[in-house]
Structure formats: structure tokens, C-alpha cells
């Protein structure tokens, strides 16, 4: 999955490329509870291989706090409220002026990705691009 993701053209800011040295790969974090239950974070596994395939540094300092309920079954507005303030940076200087490739396995409504991106930008990231393997759909189309 990560190799397929790494082969995609990623939209990047003008005058930049993912090999310019200013890029950083960041996996979408999961909660500690979910990590203990599963034993792994699937987004981190993808991000590690993605970073290796693109020859980019990986940083796992975006942390998800144990806030709110699971996102499953929530409406888009409820999802946004549920993840508001859920992310922290462990060492914000690491993202300062960097372009971040935020890696996740599945994009549903974008609420989690949006909250994570806001935290990265507030921590000094110059730009955040989400790279996800799949997109969740409902019968009517887009889940959001």
C-alpha cells in the first residue's frame, strides 16, 4: 500500500518538491488505548514505508490525546467537535517551516486530518498535505 502511495504525484507548493529537504513524513496518530489494543498503528506502518520509498525523514511526534468517543457512527459536525484539540506536538521545533506529508490509511470526513493539520500548522509547519490510501464512501457517495 505504501509503495503505491509513494508512486503518486503529490500536490506540493510552488517552488518545492518532496525531495527538497524541507519535507517531513508524519503518520496520523492513534490513541494510546487503540494502540495497546491493536499492538500497532496502521498509519504509522504506512508512513514508515512511504518515507523509506520516497527517501524522506519520518517524524512520529504528532500525538493524539484520549479525548472524545470513537469517530465511528458520528456525523461530520460531531466528528469535528470530537477531535477538536485532540492533537499535540512532541517537539514542535521539528515541524518549524517544514512541509508535512501527513499519512493516513483511510480518509472518511476529513475531520481528524483537519484537526491534525491545524495542530501541525500551529506548531510552525509551512504546509500540510494529506496522503491517504483510501477514502470511505457511503451509498450516496462521499462520507462527509
N, CA, C and O atoms as a GROMACS GRO file, in nm:
protein
  576
    1UNK      N    1   0.083  -0.119   0.000
    1UNK     CA    2   0.000   0.000   0.000
    1UNK      C    3   0.087   0.125   0.000
    1UNK      O    4   0.062   0.219  -0.075
    2UNK      N    5   0.190   0.125   0.084
    2UNK     CA    6   0.277   0.242   0.094
    2UNK      C    7   0.352   0.267  -0.036
    2UNK      O    8   0.371   0.382  -0.076
    3UNK      N    9   0.394   0.160  -0.102
    3UNK     CA   10   0.465   0.178  -0.229
    3UNK      C   11   0.373   0.238  -0.334
    3UNK      O   12   0.415   0.323  -0.413
    4UNK      N   13   0.248   0.194  -0.336
    4UNK     CA   14   0.152   0.253  -0.430
    4UNK      C   15   0.131   0.400  -0.399
    4UNK      O   16   0.123   0.483  -0.490
    5UNK      N   17   0.121   0.434  -0.271
    5UNK     CA   18   0.104   0.573  -0.231
    5UNK      C   19   0.226   0.656  -0.271
    5UNK      O   20   0.213   0.769  -0.317
    6UNK      N   21   0.344   0.600  -0.253
    6UNK     CA   22   0.469   0.672  -0.282
    6UNK      C   23   0.486   0.699  -0.431
    6UNK      O   24   0.557   0.792  -0.469
    7UNK      N   25   0.421   0.620  -0.515
    7UNK     CA   26   0.430   0.641  -0.660
    7UNK      C   27   0.337   0.748  -0.713
    7UNK      O   28   0.346   0.786  -0.830
    8UNK      N   29   0.246   0.797  -0.628
    8UNK     CA   30   0.153   0.902  -0.671
    8UNK      C   31   0.221   1.037  -0.674
    8UNK      O   32   0.312   1.064  -0.596
    9UNK      N   33   0.176   1.122  -0.765
    9UNK     CA   34   0.221   1.261  -0.765
    9UNK      C   35   0.148   1.333  -0.652
    9UNK      O   36   0.025   1.332  -0.647
   10UNK      N   37   0.223   1.394  -0.563
   10UNK     CA   38   0.164   1.466  -0.450
   10UNK      C   39   0.165   1.615  -0.483
   10UNK      O   40   0.269   1.670  -0.519
   11UNK      N   41   0.050   1.682  -0.471
   11UNK     CA   42   0.049   1.827  -0.496
   11UNK      C   43   0.132   1.899  -0.391
   11UNK      O   44   0.109   1.886  -0.271
   12UNK      N   45   0.229   1.974  -0.438
   12UNK     CA   46   0.321   2.042  -0.346
   12UNK      C   47   0.321   2.191  -0.377
   12UNK      O   48   0.286   2.232  -0.487
   13UNK      N   49   0.361   2.274  -0.278
   13UNK     CA   50   0.366   2.419  -0.301
   13UNK      C   51   0.461   2.454  -0.415
   13UNK      O   52   0.559   2.384  -0.439
   14UNK      N   53   0.430   2.561  -0.485
   14UNK     CA   54   0.514   2.609  -0.594
   14UNK      C   55   0.657   2.628  -0.545
   14UNK      O   56   0.681   2.682  -0.437
   15UNK      N   57   0.752   2.584  -0.626
   15UNK     CA   58   0.893   2.601  -0.593
   15UNK      C   59   0.946   2.499  -0.495
   15UNK      O   60   1.056   2.516  -0.442
   16UNK      N   61   0.871   2.394  -0.469
   16UNK     CA   62   0.912   2.293  -0.373
   16UNK      C   63   0.891   2.155  -0.433
   16UNK      O   64   0.810   2.138  -0.525
   17UNK      N   65   0.961   2.060  -0.381
   17UNK     CA   66   0.937   1.920  -0.420
   17UNK      C   67   0.962   1.836  -0.297
   17UNK      O   68   1.038   1.876  -0.208
   18UNK      N   69   0.901   1.717  -0.289
   18UNK     CA   70   0.921   1.633  -0.171
   18UNK      C   71   1.066   1.588  -0.150
   18UNK      O   72   1.096   1.526  -0.048
   19UNK      N   73   1.154   1.616  -0.242
   19UNK     CA   74   1.295   1.581  -0.221
   19UNK      C   75   1.379   1.705  -0.190
   19UNK      O   76   1.502   1.697  -0.192
   20UNK      N   77   1.315   1.818  -0.164
   20UNK     CA   78   1.387   1.944  -0.143
   20UNK      C   79   1.454   1.956  -0.007
   20UNK      O   80   1.526   2.053   0.017
   21UNK      N   81   1.432   1.861   0.084
   21UNK     CA   82   1.494   1.869   0.216
   21UNK      C   83   1.408   1.938   0.319
   21UNK      O   84   1.441   1.936   0.438
   22UNK      N   85   1.299   1.998   0.278
   22UNK     CA   86   1.211   2.066   0.372
   22UNK      C   87   1.090   1.982   0.406
   22UNK      O   88   1.003   2.026   0.481
   23UNK      N   89   1.082   1.860   0.352
   23UNK     CA   90   0.965   1.775   0.372
   23UNK      C   91   0.986   1.678   0.486
   23UNK      O   92   1.098   1.635   0.515
   24UNK      N   93   0.876   1.644   0.550
   24UNK     CA   94   0.876   1.555   0.664
   24UNK      C   95   0.750   1.468   0.656
   24UNK      O   96   0.641   1.520   0.633
   25UNK      N   97   0.765   1.337   0.673
   25UNK     CA   98   0.651   1.246   0.672
   25UNK      C   99   0.605   1.225   0.816
   25UNK      O  100   0.685   1.191   0.903
   26UNK      N  101   0.476   1.245   0.839
   26UNK     CA  102   0.418   1.232   0.973
   26UNK      C  103   0.297   1.139   0.966
   26UNK      O  104   0.203   1.164   0.891
   27UNK      N  105   0.298   1.031   1.043
   27UNK     CA  106   0.181   0.942   1.044
   27UNK      C  107   0.068   1.000   1.127
   27UNK      O  108   0.092   1.071   1.225
   28UNK      N  109  -0.055   0.970   1.086
   28UNK     CA  110  -0.171   1.007   1.167
   28UNK      C  111  -0.165   0.922   1.294
   28UNK      O  112  -0.166   0.799   1.285
   29UNK      N  113  -0.160   0.985   1.409
   29UNK     CA  114  -0.150   0.906   1.532
   29UNK      C  115  -0.285   0.845   1.573
   29UNK      O  116  -0.391   0.890   1.530
   30UNK      N  117  -0.277   0.744   1.654
   30UNK     CA  118  -0.396   0.684   1.712
   30UNK      C  119  -0.389   0.705   1.863
   30UNK      O  120  -0.287   0.749   1.915
   31UNK      N  121  -0.496   0.674   1.932
   31UNK     CA  122  -0.495   0.689   2.077
   31UNK      C  123  -0.412   0.579   2.141
   31UNK      O  124  -0.393   0.472   2.083
   32UNK      N  125  -0.364   0.605   2.259
   32UNK     CA  126  -0.285   0.505   2.333
   32UNK      C  127  -0.368   0.379   2.357
   32UNK      O  128  -0.317   0.267   2.346
   33UNK      N  129  -0.495   0.397   2.388
   33UNK     CA  130  -0.584   0.283   2.413
   33UNK      C  131  -0.594   0.194   2.290
   33UNK      O  132  -0.584   0.071   2.300
   34UNK      N  133  -0.613   0.255   2.173
   34UNK     CA  134  -0.625   0.178   2.050
   34UNK      C  135  -0.492   0.112   2.013
   34UNK      O  136  -0.488   0.000   1.963
   35UNK      N  137  -0.382   0.183   2.038
   35UNK     CA  138  -0.250   0.127   2.011
   35UNK      C  139  -0.224   0.004   2.097
   35UNK      O  140  -0.171  -0.097   2.049
   36UNK      N  141  -0.261   0.011   2.224
   36UNK     CA  142  -0.243  -0.104   2.313
   36UNK      C  143  -0.332  -0.221   2.271
   36UNK      O  144  -0.291  -0.337   2.279
   37UNK      N  145  -0.454  -0.192   2.227
   37UNK     CA  146  -0.546  -0.299   2.187
   37UNK      C  147  -0.500  -0.368   2.059
   37UNK      O  148  -0.505  -0.491   2.049
   38UNK      N  149  -0.454  -0.289   1.960
   38UNK     CA  150  -0.412  -0.344   1.831
   38UNK      C  151  -0.269  -0.396   1.832
   38UNK      O  152  -0.237  -0.497   1.771
   39UNK      N  153  -0.184  -0.322   1.903
   39UNK     CA  154  -0.042  -0.354   1.901
   39UNK      C  155   0.036  -0.278   1.795
   39UNK      O  156   0.157  -0.293   1.785
   40UNK      N  157  -0.032  -0.198   1.715
   40UNK     CA  158   0.033  -0.120   1.611
   40UNK      C  159  -0.059  -0.007   1.568
   40UNK      O  160  -0.179  -0.008   1.596
   41UNK      N  161   0.000   0.091   1.499
   41UNK     CA  162  -0.076   0.199   1.437
   41UNK      C  163  -0.059   0.180   1.286
   41UNK      O  164   0.051   0.197   1.234
   42UNK      N  165  -0.166   0.144   1.217
   42UNK     CA  166  -0.157   0.115   1.075
   42UNK      C  167  -0.109   0.235   0.994
   42UNK      O  168  -0.039   0.218   0.895
   43UNK      N  169  -0.145   0.356   1.034
   43UNK     CA  170  -0.098   0.475   0.962
   43UNK      C  171   0.053   0.492   0.979
   43UNK      O  172   0.121   0.537   0.887
   44UNK      N  173   0.104   0.457   1.096
   44UNK     CA  174   0.249   0.467   1.117
   44UNK      C  175   0.324   0.364   1.033
   44UNK      O  176   0.430   0.394   0.978
   45UNK      N  177   0.269   0.243   1.023
   45UNK     CA  178   0.332   0.142   0.937
   45UNK      C  179   0.337   0.190   0.792
   45UNK      O  180   0.440   0.175   0.726
   46UNK      N  181   0.228   0.246   0.744
   46UNK     CA  182   0.225   0.302   0.609
   46UNK      C  183   0.325   0.416   0.594
   46UNK      O  184   0.399   0.422   0.496
   47UNK      N  185   0.326   0.506   0.692
   47UNK     CA  186   0.414   0.624   0.685
   47UNK      C  187   0.561   0.583   0.684
   47UNK      O  188   0.641   0.643   0.612
   48UNK      N  189   0.598   0.483   0.762
   48UNK     CA  190   0.738   0.437   0.764
   48UNK      C  191   0.782   0.389   0.626
   48UNK      O  192   0.888   0.426   0.576
   49UNK      N  193   0.698   0.306   0.564
   49UNK     CA  194   0.732   0.255   0.431
   49UNK      C  195   0.724   0.365   0.326
   49UNK      O  196   0.805   0.368   0.233
   50UNK      N  197   0.629   0.455   0.340
   50UNK     CA  198   0.616   0.568   0.247
   50UNK      C  199   0.742   0.655   0.255
   50UNK      O  200   0.799   0.692   0.152
   51UNK      N  201   0.785   0.686   0.376
   51UNK     CA  202   0.905   0.768   0.395
   51UNK      C  203   1.028   0.699   0.336
   51UNK      O  204   1.111   0.762   0.271
   52UNK      N  205   1.038   0.569   0.359
   52UNK     CA  206   1.151   0.492   0.306
   52UNK      C  207   1.150   0.494   0.152
   52UNK      O  208   1.253   0.514   0.089
   53UNK      N  209   1.032   0.474   0.094
   53UNK     CA  210   1.020   0.470  -0.052
   53UNK      C  211   1.050   0.606  -0.116
   53UNK      O  212   1.104   0.612  -0.226
   54UNK      N  213   1.016   0.715  -0.047
   54UNK     CA  214   1.039   0.850  -0.101
   54UNK      C  215   1.170   0.910  -0.051
   54UNK      O  216   1.206   1.022  -0.088
   55UNK      N  217   1.242   0.834   0.033
   55UNK     CA  218   1.369   0.881   0.090
   55UNK      C  219   1.351   1.014   0.165
   55UNK      O  220   1.424   1.110   0.143
   56UNK      N  221   1.251   1.015   0.253
   56UNK     CA  222   1.219   1.133   0.333
   56UNK      C  223   1.224   1.098   0.481
   56UNK      O  224   1.203   0.982   0.517
   57UNK      N  225   1.251   1.196   0.566
   57UNK     CA  226   1.252   1.169   0.710
   57UNK      C  227   1.111   1.148   0.765
   57UNK      O  228   1.015   1.209   0.719
   58UNK      N  229   1.102   1.060   0.863
   58UNK     CA  230   0.977   1.030   0.932
   58UNK      C  231   0.982   1.093   1.070
   58UNK      O  232   1.085   1.090   1.137
   59UNK      N  233   0.871   1.151   1.113
   59UNK     CA  234   0.862   1.207   1.248
   59UNK      C  235   0.733   1.161   1.311
   59UNK      O  236   0.625   1.179   1.254
   60UNK      N  237   0.741   1.102   1.430
   60UNK     CA  238   0.623   1.049   1.498
   60UNK      C  239   0.585   1.134   1.620
   60UNK      O  240   0.530   1.082   1.717
   61UNK      N  241   0.612   1.261   1.614
   61UNK     CA  242   0.586   1.350   1.727
   61UNK      C  243   0.448   1.413   1.731
   61UNK      O  244   0.420   1.493   1.820
   62UNK      N  245   0.360   1.378   1.637
   62UNK     CA  246   0.221   1.422   1.645
   62UNK      C  247   0.150   1.318   1.731
   62UNK      O  248   0.150   1.199   1.697
   63UNK      N  249   0.091   1.362   1.841
   63UNK     CA  250   0.033   1.271   1.940
   63UNK      C  251  -0.117   1.298   1.952
   63UNK      O  252  -0.161   1.412   1.953
   64UNK      N  253  -0.194   1.189   1.960
   64UNK     CA  254  -0.338   1.204   1.980
   64UNK      C  255  -0.372   1.175   2.125
   64UNK      O  256  -0.338   1.070   2.179
   65UNK      N  257  -0.439   1.271   2.186
   65UNK     CA  258  -0.482   1.257   2.324
   65UNK      C  259  -0.606   1.169   2.333
   65UNK      O  260  -0.676   1.149   2.234
   66UNK      N  261  -0.633   1.116   2.451
   66UNK     CA  262  -0.751   1.032   2.476
   66UNK      C  263  -0.871   1.123   2.502
   66UNK      O  264  -0.917   1.135   2.615
   67UNK      N  265  -0.920   1.186   2.396
   67UNK     CA  266  -1.037   1.274   2.412
   67UNK      C  267  -1.151   1.223   2.327
   67UNK      O  268  -1.129   1.162   2.222
   68UNK      N  269  -1.271   1.247   2.371
   68UNK     CA  270  -1.388   1.213   2.292
   68UNK      C  271  -1.410   1.064   2.275
   68UNK      O  272  -1.332   0.981   2.322
   69UNK      N  273  -1.516   1.033   2.206
   69UNK     CA  274  -1.554   0.895   2.177
   69UNK      C  275  -1.495   0.854   2.044
   69UNK      O  276  -1.431   0.933   1.975
   70UNK      N  277  -1.517   0.728   2.007
   70UNK     CA  278  -1.476   0.682   1.875
   70UNK      C  279  -1.549   0.763   1.768
   70UNK      O  280  -1.660   0.812   1.792
   71UNK      N  281  -1.487   0.778   1.652
   71UNK     CA  282  -1.547   0.854   1.543
   71UNK      C  283  -1.655   0.774   1.470
   71UNK      O  284  -1.737   0.831   1.398
   72UNK      N  285  -1.655   0.643   1.488
   72UNK     CA  286  -1.749   0.556   1.417
   72UNK      C  287  -1.893   0.595   1.448
   72UNK      O  288  -1.931   0.605   1.565
   73UNK      N  289  -1.972   0.616   1.345
   73UNK     CA  290  -2.113   0.647   1.360
   73UNK      C  291  -2.146   0.794   1.383
   73UNK      O  292  -2.263   0.830   1.388
   74UNK      N  293  -2.043   0.878   1.396
   74UNK     CA  294  -2.069   1.020   1.418
   74UNK      C  295  -2.090   1.094   1.287
   74UNK      O  296  -2.031   1.059   1.185
   75UNK      N  297  -2.175   1.195   1.290
   75UNK     CA  298  -2.197   1.282   1.175
   75UNK      C  299  -2.074   1.372   1.158
   75UNK      O  300  -1.998   1.389   1.254
   76UNK      N  301  -2.052   1.430   1.038
   76UNK     CA  302  -1.934   1.514   1.015
   76UNK      C  303  -1.914   1.624   1.120
   76UNK      O  304  -1.802   1.642   1.167
   77UNK      N  305  -2.019   1.696   1.157
   77UNK     CA  306  -2.004   1.804   1.257
   77UNK      C  307  -1.967   1.746   1.393
   77UNK      O  308  -1.890   1.807   1.467
   78UNK      N  309  -2.021   1.629   1.426
   78UNK     CA  310  -1.986   1.563   1.552
   78UNK      C  311  -1.842   1.516   1.550
   78UNK      O  312  -1.772   1.522   1.651
   79UNK      N  313  -1.797   1.469   1.435
   79UNK     CA  314  -1.658   1.425   1.421
   79UNK      C  315  -1.561   1.542   1.443
   79UNK      O  316  -1.460   1.528   1.512
   80UNK      N  317  -1.593   1.657   1.383
   80UNK     CA  318  -1.507   1.775   1.400
   80UNK      C  319  -1.498   1.815   1.547
   80UNK      O  320  -1.390   1.844   1.597
   81UNK      N  321  -1.612   1.818   1.614
   81UNK     CA  322  -1.613   1.854   1.756
   81UNK      C  323  -1.539   1.751   1.840
   81UNK      O  324  -1.471   1.786   1.937
   82UNK      N  325  -1.550   1.626   1.804
   82UNK     CA  326  -1.489   1.515   1.878
   82UNK      C  327  -1.336   1.521   1.873
   82UNK      O  328  -1.271   1.482   1.970
   83UNK      N  329  -1.279   1.567   1.764
   83UNK     CA  330  -1.132   1.571   1.751
   83UNK      C  331  -1.073   1.709   1.773
   83UNK      O  332  -0.951   1.727   1.765
   84UNK      N  333  -1.158   1.807   1.801
   84UNK     CA  334  -1.108   1.941   1.828
   84UNK      C  335  -1.016   1.939   1.950
   84UNK      O  336  -1.057   1.898   2.058
   85UNK      N  337  -0.893   1.982   1.932
   85UNK     CA  338  -0.796   1.985   2.041
   85UNK      C  339  -0.739   1.849   2.079
   85UNK      O  340  -0.676   1.836   2.184
   86UNK      N  341  -0.761   1.748   1.996
   86UNK     CA  342  -0.717   1.612   2.029
   86UNK      C  343  -0.570   1.586   2.002
   86UNK      O  344  -0.516   1.484   2.045
   87UNK      N  345  -0.503   1.676   1.932
   87UNK     CA  346  -0.364   1.652   1.894
   87UNK      C  347  -0.267   1.747   1.962
   87UNK      O  348  -0.300   1.862   1.990
   88UNK      N  349  -0.149   1.697   1.989
   88UNK     CA  350  -0.039   1.774   2.049
   88UNK      C  351   0.088   1.742   1.971
   88UNK      O  352   0.098   1.638   1.905
   89UNK      N  353   0.186   1.832   1.981
   89UNK     CA  354   0.316   1.806   1.919
   89UNK      C  355   0.418   1.778   2.028
   89UNK      O  356   0.428   1.851   2.126
   90UNK      N  357   0.494   1.673   2.009
   90UNK     CA  358   0.604   1.639   2.097
   90UNK      C  359   0.730   1.692   2.030
   90UNK      O  360   0.794   1.622   1.952
   91UNK      N  361   0.764   1.815   2.061
   91UNK     CA  362   0.880   1.878   1.998
   91UNK      C  363   0.841   1.958   1.876
   91UNK      O  364   0.880   1.922   1.764
   92UNK      N  365   0.766   2.067   1.892
   92UNK     CA  366   0.716   2.143   1.778
   92UNK      C  367   0.825   2.200   1.688
   92UNK      O  368   0.798   2.227   1.570
   93UNK      N  369   0.945   2.220   1.738
   93UNK     CA  370   1.051   2.276   1.653
   93UNK      C  371   1.081   2.186   1.533
   93UNK      O  372   1.132   2.233   1.431
   94UNK      N  373   1.052   2.060   1.545
   94UNK     CA  374   1.079   1.965   1.437
   94UNK      C  375   0.998   1.996   1.310
   94UNK      O  376   1.044   1.969   1.200
   95UNK      N  377   0.879   2.054   1.326
   95UNK     CA  378   0.796   2.085   1.209
   95UNK      C  379   0.812   2.229   1.162
   95UNK      O  380   0.757   2.266   1.058
   96UNK      N  381   0.887   2.310   1.236
   96UNK     CA  382   0.902   2.451   1.205
   96UNK      C  383   0.951   2.471   1.061
   96UNK      O  384   1.058   2.424   1.023
   97UNK      N  385   0.870   2.542   0.982
   97UNK     CA  386   0.899   2.578   0.844
   97UNK      C  387   0.911   2.457   0.751
   97UNK      O  388   0.963   2.470   0.640
   98UNK      N  389   0.865   2.340   0.795
   98UNK     CA  390   0.872   2.220   0.711
   98UNK      C  391   0.740   2.200   0.638
   98UNK      O  392   0.634   2.247   0.682
   99UNK      N  393   0.747   2.130   0.527
   99UNK     CA  394   0.629   2.085   0.455
   99UNK      C  395   0.603   1.943   0.504
   99UNK      O  396   0.692   1.859   0.503
  100UNK      N  397   0.481   1.918   0.548
  100UNK     CA  398   0.448   1.789   0.609
  100UNK      C  399   0.359   1.707   0.516
  100UNK      O  400   0.259   1.755   0.463
  101UNK      N  401   0.399   1.582   0.497
  101UNK     CA  402   0.315   1.484   0.430
  101UNK      C  403   0.252   1.401   0.541
  101UNK      O  404   0.317   1.314   0.598
  102UNK      N  405   0.127   1.428   0.571
  102UNK     CA  406   0.052   1.360   0.676
  102UNK      C  407  -0.006   1.232   0.616
  102UNK      O  408  -0.086   1.240   0.522
  103UNK      N  409   0.032   1.116   0.668
  103UNK     CA  410  -0.008   0.988   0.610
  103UNK      C  411  -0.114   0.919   0.696
  103UNK      O  412  -0.098   0.906   0.817
  104UNK      N  413  -0.221   0.877   0.630
  104UNK     CA  414  -0.328   0.802   0.696
  104UNK      C  415  -0.370   0.688   0.606
  104UNK      O  416  -0.342   0.689   0.486
  105UNK      N  417  -0.438   0.590   0.663
  105UNK     CA  418  -0.483   0.477   0.581
  105UNK      C  419  -0.612   0.510   0.507
  105UNK      O  420  -0.622   0.486   0.387
  106UNK      N  421  -0.711   0.565   0.578
  106UNK     CA  422  -0.840   0.593   0.517
  106UNK      C  423  -0.888   0.733   0.556
  106UNK      O  424  -0.882   0.771   0.673
  107UNK      N  425  -0.936   0.807   0.459
  107UNK     CA  426  -0.997   0.938   0.482
  107UNK      C  427  -1.148   0.918   0.482
  107UNK      O  428  -1.203   0.863   0.387
  108UNK      N  429  -1.214   0.962   0.587
  108UNK     CA  430  -1.360   0.950   0.594
  108UNK      C  431  -1.418   1.088   0.569
  108UNK      O  432  -1.448   1.122   0.454
  109UNK      N  433  -1.436   1.168   0.672
  109UNK     CA  434  -1.491   1.303   0.652
  109UNK      C  435  -1.382   1.409   0.644
  109UNK      O  436  -1.408   1.519   0.596
  110UNK      N  437  -1.263   1.377   0.688
  110UNK     CA  438  -1.154   1.474   0.690
  110UNK      C  439  -1.143   1.548   0.823
  110UNK      O  440  -1.053   1.630   0.840
  111UNK      N  441  -1.233   1.520   0.917
  111UNK     CA  442  -1.231   1.589   1.046
  111UNK      C  443  -1.102   1.562   1.122
  111UNK      O  444  -1.040   1.655   1.175
  112UNK      N  445  -1.060   1.437   1.129
  112UNK     CA  446  -0.938   1.402   1.201
  112UNK      C  447  -0.816   1.462   1.132
  112UNK      O  448  -0.729   1.519   1.197
  113UNK      N  449  -0.811   1.449   1.000
  113UNK     CA  450  -0.698   1.505   0.924
  113UNK      C  451  -0.694   1.656   0.940
  113UNK      O  452  -0.586   1.714   0.954
  114UNK      N  453  -0.810   1.721   0.938
  114UNK     CA  454  -0.814   1.866   0.955
  114UNK      C  455  -0.763   1.911   1.090
  114UNK      O  456  -0.687   2.007   1.100
  115UNK      N  457  -0.804   1.840   1.196
  115UNK     CA  458  -0.757   1.874   1.331
  115UNK      C  459  -0.607   1.851   1.344
  115UNK      O  460  -0.537   1.930   1.406
  116UNK      N  461  -0.558   1.743   1.286
  116UNK     CA  462  -0.414   1.715   1.290
  116UNK      C  463  -0.337   1.821   1.213
  116UNK      O  464  -0.233   1.869   1.260
  117UNK      N  465  -0.386   1.858   1.096
  117UNK     CA  466  -0.320   1.960   1.014
  117UNK      C  467  -0.317   2.095   1.087
  117UNK      O  468  -0.217   2.167   1.082
  118UNK      N  469  -0.427   2.130   1.154
  118UNK     CA  470  -0.430   2.256   1.230
  118UNK      C  471  -0.324   2.257   1.338
  118UNK      O  472  -0.259   2.359   1.361
  119UNK      N  473  -0.306   2.144   1.405
  119UNK     CA  474  -0.204   2.134   1.510
  119UNK      C  475  -0.064   2.149   1.451
  119UNK      O  476   0.021   2.216   1.508
  120UNK      N  477  -0.040   2.086   1.336
  120UNK     CA  478   0.091   2.096   1.271
  120UNK      C  479   0.121   2.238   1.226
  120UNK      O  480   0.233   2.287   1.244
  121UNK      N  481   0.022   2.304   1.169
  121UNK     CA  482   0.041   2.444   1.125
  121UNK      C  483   0.060   2.535   1.245
  121UNK      O  484   0.146   2.624   1.242
  122UNK      N  485  -0.018   2.514   1.351
  122UNK     CA  486   0.000   2.595   1.473
  122UNK      C  487   0.139   2.573   1.532
  122UNK      O  488   0.193   2.662   1.599
  123UNK      N  489   0.197   2.456   1.509
  123UNK     CA  490   0.332   2.426   1.558
  123UNK      C  491   0.442   2.476   1.465
  123UNK      O  492   0.560   2.456   1.494
  124UNK      N  493   0.404   2.540   1.354
  124UNK     CA  494   0.504   2.601   1.267
  124UNK      C  495   0.521   2.538   1.131
  124UNK      O  496   0.602   2.585   1.052
  125UNK      N  497   0.447   2.432   1.100
  125UNK     CA  498   0.458   2.371   0.968
  125UNK      C  499   0.419   2.472   0.861
  125UNK      O  500   0.321   2.546   0.877
  126UNK      N  501   0.495   2.476   0.753
  126UNK     CA  502   0.467   2.570   0.645
  126UNK      C  503   0.351   2.524   0.559
  126UNK      O  504   0.280   2.606   0.501
  127UNK      N  505   0.333   2.393   0.549
  127UNK     CA  506   0.234   2.338   0.457
  127UNK      C  507   0.206   2.194   0.500
  127UNK      O  508   0.297   2.124   0.543
  128UNK      N  509   0.082   2.150   0.489
  128UNK     CA  510   0.046   2.012   0.521
  128UNK      C  511  -0.031   1.953   0.404
  128UNK      O  512  -0.129   2.012   0.357
  129UNK      N  513   0.013   1.838   0.357
  129UNK     CA  514  -0.056   1.764   0.250
  129UNK      C  515  -0.093   1.629   0.308
  129UNK      O  516  -0.009   1.561   0.367
  130UNK      N  517  -0.219   1.589   0.294
  130UNK     CA  518  -0.264   1.459   0.340
  130UNK      C  519  -0.245   1.358   0.228
  130UNK      O  520  -0.282   1.382   0.113
  131UNK      N  521  -0.186   1.244   0.263
  131UNK     CA  522  -0.171   1.132   0.171
  131UNK      C  523  -0.240   1.014   0.238
  131UNK      O  524  -0.196   0.966   0.342
  132UNK      N  525  -0.350   0.966   0.176
  132UNK     CA  526  -0.426   0.854   0.233
  132UNK      C  527  -0.441   0.746   0.127
  132UNK      O  528  -0.451   0.776   0.008
  133UNK      N  529  -0.444   0.622   0.171
  133UNK     CA  530  -0.457   0.511   0.077
  133UNK      C  531  -0.599   0.501   0.022
  133UNK      O  532  -0.618   0.475  -0.097
  134UNK      N  533  -0.698   0.521   0.108
  134UNK     CA  534  -0.836   0.503   0.064
  134UNK      C  535  -0.925   0.614   0.114
  134UNK      O  536  -0.886   0.696   0.197
  135UNK      N  537  -1.046   0.615   0.062
  135UNK     CA  538  -1.146   0.713   0.101
  135UNK      C  539  -1.275   0.638   0.129
  135UNK      O  540  -1.321   0.561   0.045
  136UNK      N  541  -1.332   0.660   0.244
  136UNK     CA  542  -1.458   0.594   0.281
  136UNK      C  543  -1.574   0.661   0.209
  136UNK      O  544  -1.583   0.784   0.202
  137UNK      N  545  -1.661   0.580   0.156
  137UNK     CA  546  -1.779   0.630   0.086
  137UNK      C  547  -1.905   0.574   0.150
  137UNK      O  548  -1.903   0.467   0.212
  138UNK      N  549  -2.015   0.646   0.136
  138UNK     CA  550  -2.145   0.596   0.177
  138UNK      C  551  -2.220   0.559   0.050
  138UNK      O  552  -2.166   0.572  -0.060
  139UNK      N  553  -2.340   0.514   0.065
  139UNK     CA  554  -2.420   0.480  -0.055
  139UNK      C  555  -2.440   0.601  -0.145
  139UNK      O  556  -2.448   0.588  -0.267
  140UNK      N  557  -2.449   0.718  -0.084
  140UNK     CA  558  -2.472   0.840  -0.162
  140UNK      C  559  -2.343   0.903  -0.211
  140UNK      O  560  -2.346   1.006  -0.279
  141UNK      N  561  -2.230   0.844  -0.178
  141UNK     CA  562  -2.102   0.900  -0.225
  141UNK      C  563  -2.010   0.931  -0.110
  141UNK      O  564  -1.987   0.846  -0.024
  142UNK      N  565  -1.958   1.051  -0.107
  142UNK     CA  566  -1.860   1.096  -0.008
  142UNK      C  567  -1.918   1.086   0.132
  142UNK      O  568  -2.032   1.127   0.156
  143UNK      N  569  -1.841   1.033   0.226
  143UNK     CA  570  -1.888   1.013   0.362
  143UNK      C  571  -1.906   1.143   0.439
  143UNK      O  572  -1.970   1.143   0.544
  144UNK      N  573  -1.852   1.252   0.389
  144UNK     CA  574  -1.861   1.377   0.462
  144UNK      C  575  -1.975   1.458   0.416
  144UNK      O  576  -1.997   1.567   0.467
   0.00000   0.00000   0.00000
